[in-house]
């Protein structure tokens, strides 16, 4: 099930609740400095928010998956040496 349209707020809401809980845990239970706890709790929340706003909102279905495959996959990967030579040159 893809997160499209009306349900796109759910991962952001879950990340917000998780970040607030993690921030409270770090500051109250482990006495971590406020700035460090804010950074540690804010990074995952920022990643989820960025995914929702930059890769999902207003984009075609599957855009985020295609974008990540293009960015990290490098395309045309094969283990066969003959095909590697053909792709390289």
Buried (B, 14 or more C-beta within 10 A) or exposed (E): EEBEEEEBEEBBEEBBEBBEEBBEEBBEEEEBEEEEBBEBBBEEBEEBBEBBEEBBEEEEEEEBEBEEEEEEEEEEEEEEEEEEEEEEE
